[in-house]
Structures are given as C-alpha cells and as structure tokens.
Amino acid sequence: DGRRPYLTIGWTDHENLRDERAEAFRSILWPGVYEWSHVIRATCAGTFITPPAKAEEMYSPENFGRCATEMVIID
C-alpha cells in the first residue's frame, strides 16, 4: 500500500556537521523522496555558488544521486 515500515520524520541515523560540509547517514533507506535541511550563517556579503547535494551508498558508491547547484546572494 506504499506505506513505509517506520516514520520518516527525523529519518537520519547520524548527522555530521562540519565547516565545509554536512553529512547525513542512514543504515536502511527505503525508496521514496526525503528532505534534509540545516541552517547556515553567512559571515560576509556576496554571491556564492553552492555545490550540489550528493547521495550515495556507503559500500556501493557507484549508486548515487545528485541535485543541481544553486546561487545564493547575501546582501
């Protein structure tokens, strides 16, 4: 019937936030669409290009997905 066996709010097992990247880990990820967000703080004004988010299987990195890059303008 399309339902997942568990609630997907807070779907990460572990989150790793660093200065240059943010990572989310999940041991089993059922098919579907997931959203993960985090808050960042700008330290200077300017126009920046954010790299695409990338998802991959830990032990099979040939299975991966990627989104588009985005432009961020800080006034």
C-alpha positions as CSV (number, residue, x, y, z in Angstrom):
1,D,0.0,0.0,0.0
2,G,3.0,2.3,-0.3
3,R,3.5,2.9,3.5
4,R,7.0,2.8,4.9
5,P,7.5,0.5,7.9
6,Y,8.6,3.4,10.2
7,L,8.1,7.1,10.5
8,T,10.5,9.1,8.2
9,I,10.5,12.4,10.1
10,G,13.9,12.6,11.6
11,W,15.0,9.8,9.2
12,T,18.7,10.1,9.7
13,D,20.6,7.7,12.0
14,H,23.5,10.1,12.3
15,E,24.3,13.7,11.2
16,N,27.8,15.0,10.8
17,L,28.1,18.8,10.5
18,R,31.5,20.3,9.6
19,D,32.8,23.7,8.4
20,E,33.0,22.6,4.8
21,R,30.2,20.0,4.5
22,A,27.2,18.4,6.2
23,E,26.5,14.7,6.1
24,A,23.5,12.6,6.9
25,F,23.7,8.8,7.4
26,R,21.0,6.1,7.3
27,S,21.6,2.3,7.6
28,I,18.5,1.4,5.6
29,L,16.8,3.9,3.3
30,W,13.5,2.8,1.7
31,P,12.6,4.1,-1.8
32,G,11.0,7.5,-1.8
33,V,11.6,11.2,-1.5
34,Y,13.4,12.5,1.6
35,E,14.2,16.1,2.7
36,W,17.0,17.1,5.0
37,S,17.8,20.7,5.8
38,H,20.1,22.6,8.1
39,V,20.7,26.3,9.0
40,I,23.8,28.1,7.9
41,R,25.1,31.6,8.9
42,A,26.6,34.0,6.4
43,T,29.8,35.6,7.6
44,C,30.1,38.1,4.6
45,A,28.0,39.5,1.9
46,G,28.4,38.3,-1.7
47,T,27.2,35.9,-4.4
48,F,28.0,32.3,-3.9
49,I,27.5,29.0,-5.8
50,T,26.6,26.1,-3.6
51,P,27.8,22.7,-4.7
52,P,25.2,20.0,-5.5
53,A,24.0,17.7,-2.7
54,K,25.1,14.1,-3.4
55,A,23.7,10.9,-2.0
56,E,25.5,7.5,-2.4
57,E,25.5,4.1,-0.9
58,M,28.4,3.7,1.5
59,Y,29.7,0.4,0.2
60,S,28.5,0.9,-3.4
61,P,29.4,4.4,-4.3
62,E,28.6,3.7,-8.0
63,N,24.9,4.0,-6.9
64,F,24.4,7.7,-6.4
65,G,22.3,10.7,-7.0
66,R,22.9,14.5,-7.2
67,C,20.9,17.7,-7.3
68,A,21.5,20.9,-9.2
69,T,23.8,23.7,-8.0
70,E,22.3,26.8,-6.6
71,M,23.2,30.5,-6.5
72,V,23.0,32.2,-3.1
73,I,23.0,36.0,-2.8
74,I,23.8,37.5,0.6
75,D,23.1,41.3,0.9
